[in-house]
Amino acid sequence: MSQGIVSMAPVLVLFFAIAQFLEYFEWTNIGMLVSVSSSELFTGLGLPTWVIFILVLLVLSVVNVLITSGSAMWAIMAPVIVPMLMLLDVPPETSQAIFRIADSGSTAITPMSPYFILALASCSVIRSPPASAPLPPTPCRWRCA
């Protein structure tokens, strides 16, 4: 039983941090304040919906560089993004689709992701193979410049 608890400890710490953050959001109403003020700003500027989508996508991509866990980022950003877009008459499933696009697009380039290091390592292996074991010719080969 202790092995099971040890393996669950990082998840419990993550849930604790998210719960604290969400409770602070609810207690201070800062999430709703940011949502309402940003939706009023976008409405006042008269921006088209697709421009707002791109702005939200860029903000989520920047946040993804700092928070690599998709579930943690959703837990932190959803209380702001979903109400903001709902006030702009965008359905909640569209805001989740924007979140998934931003998360999947920027996860590959964030330096905090372990997969980024693996991608760099595979590019260096493919780019400069050892002289003793050349790579076989293939029709499709990654070119990392």
MOUR-V791782 format. One record per pair of residues at least 4 apart in sequence whose C-alpha atoms are under 8 Angstrom apart, sorted by the first residue. I is the first residue (numbers start at 1). GAP is how many residues later the second one is. D is the distance in Angstrom with one decimal. If there is no record, write none. Layout:
# MOUR-V791782
i=I gap=GAP d=D
i=I gap=GAP d=D
This chain:
# MOUR-V791782
i=1 gap=4 d=6.5
i=2 gap=4 d=6.1
i=3 gap=4 d=6.2
i=4 gap=4 d=6.3
i=5 gap=4 d=6.1
i=8 gap=4 d=6.3
i=9 gap=4 d=6.2
i=10 gap=4 d=6.2
i=11 gap=4 d=6.1
i=12 gap=4 d=6.1
i=13 gap=4 d=6.3
i=14 gap=4 d=6.2
i=14 gap=58 d=7.6
i=15 gap=4 d=6.0
i=16 gap=4 d=6.2
i=17 gap=4 d=6.2
i=18 gap=4 d=6.1
i=18 gap=54 d=6.9
i=18 gap=57 d=6.8
i=18 gap=58 d=7.1
i=19 gap=4 d=6.0
i=20 gap=4 d=6.2
i=21 gap=4 d=6.2
i=21 gap=55 d=7.3
i=22 gap=4 d=6.2
i=22 gap=53 d=7.7
i=22 gap=54 d=7.1
i=23 gap=4 d=5.9
i=24 gap=4 d=6.0
i=24 gap=5 d=8.0
i=25 gap=4 d=5.5
i=25 gap=5 d=5.6
i=25 gap=6 d=5.6
i=26 gap=4 d=7.4
i=26 gap=5 d=7.4
i=29 gap=4 d=6.2
i=30 gap=4 d=6.0
i=31 gap=4 d=6.1
i=31 gap=48 d=6.0
i=31 gap=49 d=5.1
i=32 gap=4 d=6.0
i=32 gap=47 d=7.5
i=32 gap=48 d=6.6
i=32 gap=51 d=7.4
i=33 gap=4 d=6.0
i=34 gap=4 d=5.9
i=34 gap=46 d=6.6
i=35 gap=4 d=6.1
i=35 gap=45 d=5.2
i=35 gap=46 d=6.8
i=35 gap=48 d=6.0
i=35 gap=49 d=4.4
i=36 gap=4 d=6.1
i=36 gap=47 d=7.8
i=36 gap=48 d=6.2
i=36 gap=51 d=7.5
i=37 gap=4 d=6.1
i=38 gap=4 d=6.1
i=38 gap=46 d=6.9
i=39 gap=4 d=6.0
i=39 gap=45 d=5.4
i=39 gap=46 d=7.2
i=39 gap=48 d=6.4
i=39 gap=49 d=6.4
i=40 gap=4 d=5.9
i=41 gap=4 d=6.1
i=42 gap=4 d=6.2
i=42 gap=5 d=5.9
i=42 gap=10 d=7.5
i=43 gap=4 d=6.8
i=43 gap=45 d=7.5
i=47 gap=4 d=6.4
i=47 gap=5 d=6.8
i=48 gap=4 d=6.7
i=49 gap=4 d=6.2
i=50 gap=4 d=6.3
i=51 gap=4 d=6.2
i=52 gap=4 d=6.1
i=53 gap=4 d=6.0
i=53 gap=45 d=7.1
i=54 gap=4 d=6.1
i=55 gap=4 d=6.2
i=56 gap=4 d=6.1
i=56 gap=25 d=7.9
i=56 gap=42 d=7.7
i=57 gap=4 d=6.1
i=57 gap=41 d=6.3
i=57 gap=42 d=7.0
i=57 gap=44 d=7.6
i=57 gap=45 d=5.4
i=58 gap=4 d=6.3
i=58 gap=44 d=7.3
i=59 gap=4 d=6.3
i=60 gap=4 d=6.0
i=60 gap=39 d=6.9
i=60 gap=42 d=5.9
i=60 gap=43 d=7.2
i=61 gap=4 d=6.6
i=61 gap=41 d=5.2
i=61 gap=42 d=6.5
i=61 gap=44 d=7.6
i=61 gap=45 d=5.6
i=62 gap=4 d=7.3
i=63 gap=4 d=6.1
i=63 gap=10 d=7.7
i=64 gap=4 d=5.4
i=64 gap=5 d=7.9
i=64 gap=6 d=7.9
i=64 gap=9 d=7.1
i=64 gap=38 d=7.9
i=64 gap=39 d=6.5
i=64 gap=42 d=6.6
i=64 gap=43 d=6.8
i=64 gap=46 d=7.4
i=65 gap=41 d=7.2
i=65 gap=42 d=7.4
i=65 gap=44 d=8.0
i=65 gap=45 d=4.9
i=65 gap=46 d=7.2
i=65 gap=47 d=7.0
i=66 gap=44 d=7.9
i=66 gap=46 d=7.4
i=67 gap=5 d=7.3
i=67 gap=6 d=6.1
i=68 gap=5 d=7.5
i=68 gap=39 d=6.8
i=68 gap=42 d=7.6
i=68 gap=44 d=6.8
i=68 gap=45 d=6.3
i=69 gap=4 d=6.2
i=70 gap=4 d=6.1
i=70 gap=33 d=6.7
i=71 gap=4 d=6.1
i=72 gap=4 d=6.2
i=73 gap=4 d=5.9
i=74 gap=4 d=5.3
i=74 gap=25 d=7.7
i=75 gap=4 d=7.4
i=77 gap=4 d=6.0
i=78 gap=4 d=5.5
i=79 gap=4 d=6.7
i=80 gap=4 d=6.2
i=81 gap=4 d=6.1
i=81 gap=14 d=7.1
i=82 gap=4 d=6.1
i=82 gap=10 d=5.9
i=82 gap=13 d=6.0
i=82 gap=14 d=7.9
i=83 gap=4 d=6.1
i=84 gap=4 d=6.6
i=85 gap=4 d=6.5
i=85 gap=5 d=5.2
i=85 gap=6 d=7.3
i=85 gap=7 d=7.4
i=85 gap=10 d=6.9
i=86 gap=4 d=5.0
i=86 gap=5 d=5.9
i=86 gap=6 d=6.5
i=90 gap=4 d=6.7
i=90 gap=5 d=7.4
i=91 gap=4 d=7.0
i=92 gap=4 d=6.4
i=93 gap=4 d=6.2
i=94 gap=4 d=6.2
i=95 gap=4 d=6.2
i=96 gap=4 d=6.2
i=97 gap=4 d=6.2
i=98 gap=4 d=6.2
i=99 gap=4 d=6.0
i=100 gap=4 d=5.9
i=101 gap=4 d=5.9
i=102 gap=4 d=6.1
i=103 gap=4 d=5.8
i=104 gap=4 d=7.3
i=105 gap=4 d=7.9
i=106 gap=4 d=6.3
i=107 gap=6 d=6.9
i=108 gap=5 d=7.5
i=108 gap=7 d=7.0
i=108 gap=8 d=6.0
i=109 gap=4 d=8.0
i=109 gap=7 d=6.3
i=110 gap=6 d=6.7
i=111 gap=5 d=6.0
i=111 gap=6 d=7.5
i=112 gap=4 d=7.5
i=113 gap=4 d=7.3
i=114 gap=4 d=6.7
i=115 gap=4 d=6.1
i=116 gap=4 d=6.2
i=117 gap=4 d=6.1
i=118 gap=4 d=6.1
i=119 gap=4 d=6.1
i=120 gap=4 d=6.2
i=121 gap=4 d=6.3
i=122 gap=4 d=6.2
i=123 gap=4 d=5.8
i=123 gap=19 d=7.6
i=123 gap=20 d=7.6
i=123 gap=21 d=5.6
i=124 gap=4 d=6.0
i=124 gap=20 d=7.8
i=125 gap=4 d=5.6
i=126 gap=16 d=7.2
i=126 gap=17 d=7.6
i=126 gap=18 d=7.9
i=127 gap=16 d=6.9
i=127 gap=17 d=6.5
i=129 gap=4 d=7.2
i=129 gap=5 d=6.1
i=129 gap=6 d=6.9
i=130 gap=4 d=6.4
